[in-house]
Amino acid sequence: GRRSGSSCATTVARDPLACVPADTDLAMTPHVHEAARLWVTRDDATDSPVVGLSELGALDGALEENLGAVTWAEAMAEAPATEGALFVAAALAFRAADPDRIAAVLQQAALSDRRFREVESAAGWIDLTPPLFALLDRWKTDRDALRRRLAIAGFAVHRIDPGEALTAAVCDPDLPLRTRAARAVWQLGRRD
């Protein structure tokens, strides 16, 4: 069954709805669907040579509008089945700086590279507020490679050099962390 509270984050990998309040209507809202679709479209468009800044700006505006009409519980309920819904849930969790929701999102991010991409994108989507900066700053030296990877990605997307943590991540035994660190070195223009 669905639970709330700090224990929910430990079971979300087995039960993606663990943190969704029991009284939540799990029918997909049109805004979750539209926000998820817009994120997927935007994510694909950023690699396209034919999509310009004005088109990306239009996608950004529509995505932000739909994010404003979605609750975290609705997005998390759709995350297991709908590509882009985890981005929505992660963006809302990071904005709220809610540790339980962020932990639940991280559990989902650990399931695949695509899910991690959604969470990484959400960390870059929202403003780097003092609570988010503090979280990423703590995570850049965390024992958990997934948290370090997300910290490196979050800082790189915001064009902030995480310093020695990036240098260490480039040599880390965890391949996904090493790969993301190498990309961050390129994004940040580091030459050391």
C-alpha positions in Angstrom: 0.0 0.0 0.0 0.9 3.7 -0.2 2.6 5.3 2.7 3.9 8.7 3.6 6.8 9.8 5.8 10.5 9.2 5.8 10.2 5.4 5.5 8.5 5.6 2.1 11.8 6.4 0.3 13.3 3.1 1.2 10.5 1.1 -0.4 9.9 3.1 -3.5 12.1 0.9 -5.7 9.7 -2.0 -5.0 6.6 0.2 -4.9 6.8 3.4 -6.9 3.6 4.6 -5.3 5.0 4.3 -1.8 5.1 8.0 -1.2 1.9 8.9 -2.9 -0.8 9.8 -0.4 -3.5 7.1 -0.2 -6.3 9.6 -1.1 -4.6 10.7 -4.3 -6.6 10.2 -7.5 -4.2 8.1 -9.6 -5.9 8.9 -12.9 -3.4 10.7 -15.0 -4.1 14.4 -15.1 -3.9 16.1 -18.5 -1.2 18.4 -17.1 1.1 15.5 -16.1 0.7 13.9 -19.5 1.3 17.2 -21.3 4.3 18.2 -19.1 5.8 14.7 -19.6 5.3 14.9 -23.4 6.7 18.4 -23.5 9.8 17.4 -21.6 10.4 14.4 -23.9 10.0 16.7 -26.9 12.3 19.3 -25.4 14.9 16.7 -24.4 15.0 15.4 -28.0 15.0 18.9 -29.5 18.1 20.0 -27.6 20.1 17.5 -29.8 18.5 18.6 -33.0 20.4 21.0 -35.3 17.1 22.2 -36.8 15.4 23.4 -33.6 16.2 27.0 -32.7 16.1 28.9 -29.5 12.7 30.3 -30.2 11.2 26.8 -30.5 13.0 25.8 -27.3 11.7 28.9 -25.6 8.1 28.0 -26.6 8.5 24.5 -25.3 10.0 25.8 -22.1 7.1 28.2 -21.6 4.5 25.5 -22.2 6.4 23.0 -20.0 6.6 25.5 -17.1 2.9 26.3 -17.4 2.0 22.6 -17.1 4.4 22.1 -14.2 2.5 24.8 -12.3 -0.7 22.8 -12.6 0.7 19.4 -11.4 1.1 17.9 -8.0 4.1 15.8 -7.0 1.8 12.9 -6.1 0.2 12.9 -9.6 3.6 12.9 -11.3 5.1 10.2 -9.1 2.1 8.0 -9.7 2.7 8.2 -13.5 6.5 8.0 -13.3 6.8 4.2 -13.6 4.7 4.1 -16.8 5.1 7.5 -18.5 8.3 8.8 -20.0 8.9 12.3 -18.7 6.7 12.0 -15.6 9.7 11.4 -13.4 11.2 14.7 -14.7 8.0 16.4 -13.6 8.1 14.7 -10.1 11.8 15.5 -9.7 11.3 19.2 -10.7 8.5 19.6 -8.1 10.5 17.7 -5.4 13.6 19.9 -6.0 11.6 23.1 -6.0 10.0 22.1 -2.7 13.4 21.0 -1.3 11.5 18.1 0.2 14.0 15.4 1.4 11.4 12.5 1.3 10.2 13.4 -2.2 13.8 13.8 -3.5 14.7 10.4 -1.9 11.8 8.8 -3.7 12.8 10.4 -7.0 16.4 9.2 -6.5 15.1 5.6 -6.0 13.4 5.8 -9.4 16.5 7.4 -11.0 18.6 4.4 -9.9 16.5 2.1 -12.1 17.8 3.1 -15.5 19.9 5.7 -17.3 16.8 7.2 -18.9 15.2 7.7 -15.5 18.4 9.3 -14.3 18.4 11.6 -17.3 14.9 12.8 -16.3 16.1 13.6 -12.8 19.3 15.2 -14.0 17.3 17.4 -16.4 15.0 18.4 -13.5 18.0 19.5 -11.4 19.1 21.7 -14.3 15.6 22.9 -15.1 14.9 24.7 -11.8 16.7 27.6 -10.4 19.7 26.8 -8.3 18.2 28.0 -5.0 20.2 28.0 -1.8 18.5 24.7 -0.6 19.2 23.0 -3.9 22.8 24.3 -4.0 23.4 23.0 -0.4 21.9 19.6 -1.3 24.1 19.2 -4.4 27.1 20.5 -2.4 26.6 17.8 0.2 26.0 15.1 -2.4 29.2 15.9 -4.4 31.2 14.0 -1.7 28.5 11.5 -0.7 29.4 7.8 -0.4 26.5 7.0 -2.8 27.7 7.2 -6.5 24.2 8.1 -7.7 24.1 11.1 -5.5 27.6 12.2 -6.5 26.6 11.7 -10.2 23.5 13.9 -9.7 25.5 16.5 -7.9 28.1 16.7 -10.7 25.3 16.8 -13.3 23.4 19.5 -11.4 26.4 21.7 -11.0 27.5 21.2 -14.6 24.1 22.0 -16.1 24.1 25.3 -14.0 27.7 25.9 -15.2 29.2 25.7 -11.7 32.5 23.9 -11.2 32.2 21.4 -8.3 36.0 21.6 -7.9 37.9 18.6 -6.5 34.7 16.5 -6.4 34.8 16.6 -10.2 38.4 15.7 -10.4 37.7 12.7 -8.1 34.7 11.7 -10.0 36.7 11.4 -13.3 38.7 8.6 -11.6 35.9 7.0 -9.7 35.4 3.2 -10.1 31.7 3.8 -10.9 31.4 3.9 -14.7 28.2 6.0 -14.9 29.7 8.5 -12.5 33.0 8.6 -14.4 31.1 9.1 -17.7 29.0 11.9 -16.3 32.1 13.5 -14.8 33.9 13.4 -18.2 30.9 15.1 -19.8 30.9 17.8 -17.0 34.6 18.5 -17.6 33.7 19.2 -21.3 30.6 21.2 -20.3 32.6 23.4 -17.9 35.6 23.8 -20.2 38.0 22.4 -17.7 41.5 21.6 -19.0 43.2 20.1 -15.9 
